[in-house]
């Protein structure tokens, strides 16, 4: 059985305001868990990316849509 503990971290005011949404707060908590205890690959960044993709799939996005969003983001970064 998982046991949970509350922690306190400092974030800017906009982030704190965004985290008043319980769904977003839960998602951030899962990301923190996965960063601290990464997947078997022991790569925190890979674990976060895997978790983010899994969450996107759980929300109904297909892998093709995720890939398209990443490609668009990368294209914008190259232009800017």
Phi and psi in degrees as a GROMACS rama.xvg file:
@    title "Ramachandran Plot"
@    xaxis  label "Phi"
@    yaxis  label "Psi"
@TYPE xy
-75.3786  138.723  UNK-2
-114.379  136.76  UNK-3
-110.365  150.422  UNK-4
-134.066  143.438  UNK-5
-86.9959  140.243  UNK-6
-126.984  164.571  UNK-7
-124.245  128.112  UNK-8
-129.637  152.502  UNK-9
-89.5276  130.291  UNK-10
-136.74  165.242  UNK-11
-72.11  166.788  UNK-12
-61.1856  -38.2626  UNK-13
-64.2861  -40.4989  UNK-14
-65.0137  -43.9098  UNK-15
-59.5303  -41.2626  UNK-16
-64.5106  -40.835  UNK-17
-64.904  -31.3598  UNK-18
-80.7215  4.54412  UNK-19
-75.5786  -15.3946  UNK-20
-75.92  116.737  UNK-21
-61.3302  -32.1685  UNK-22
-68.2767  -42.1158  UNK-23
-67.6268  -40.7249  UNK-24
-61.6795  -41.7184  UNK-25
-63.5133  -41.1533  UNK-26
-63.6674  -41.4731  UNK-27
-64.6185  -41.3235  UNK-28
-60.4478  -41.734  UNK-29
-64.5969  -40.3008  UNK-30
-64.0534  -41.7182  UNK-31
-62.591  -45.997  UNK-32
-55.1562  -44.6378  UNK-33
-72.3207  -29.2281  UNK-34
-71.8835  -39.6259  UNK-35
-75.9192  -38.1936  UNK-36
-121.078  79.1497  UNK-37
-67.7878  173.76  UNK-38
-64.5357  -179.995  UNK-39
-58.4585  -19.8789  UNK-40
-72.7689  -11.9257  UNK-41
55.7325  33.9737  UNK-42
-120.91  103.481  UNK-43
-56.8718  -38.8323  UNK-44
-66.0708  -44.9272  UNK-45
-61.8666  -39.3817  UNK-46
-63.2412  -41.7446  UNK-47
-66.142  -43.2883  UNK-48
-63.5571  -41.186  UNK-49
-62.3135  -43.5579  UNK-50
-64.7088  -40.6552  UNK-51
-64.1172  -43.7971  UNK-52
-64.1459  -40.9178  UNK-53
-63.4826  -41.4095  UNK-54
-64.7304  -39.728  UNK-55
-63.9003  -42.4527  UNK-56
-62.7073  -40.5091  UNK-57
-62.6412  -27.5609  UNK-58
-84.8923  0.316185  UNK-59
101.456  4.56771  UNK-60
-81.4639  138.442  UNK-61
-84.7194  157.907  UNK-62
-55.8806  -36.8891  UNK-63
-63.0815  -38.4494  UNK-64
-68.7025  -39.4519  UNK-65
-63.2852  -46.5025  UNK-66
-61.3102  -39.6809  UNK-67
-64.715  -41.1315  UNK-68
-63.7447  -43.3584  UNK-69
-63.4376  -41.6026  UNK-70
-63.0445  -42.1975  UNK-71
-64.1301  -42.0627  UNK-72
-62.1446  -46.581  UNK-73
-63.3655  -38.2542  UNK-74
-64.6215  -41.033  UNK-75
-63.2765  -40.5715  UNK-76
-65.0882  -37.3413  UNK-77
-68.615  -32.9775  UNK-78
-76.8091  -33.9838  UNK-79
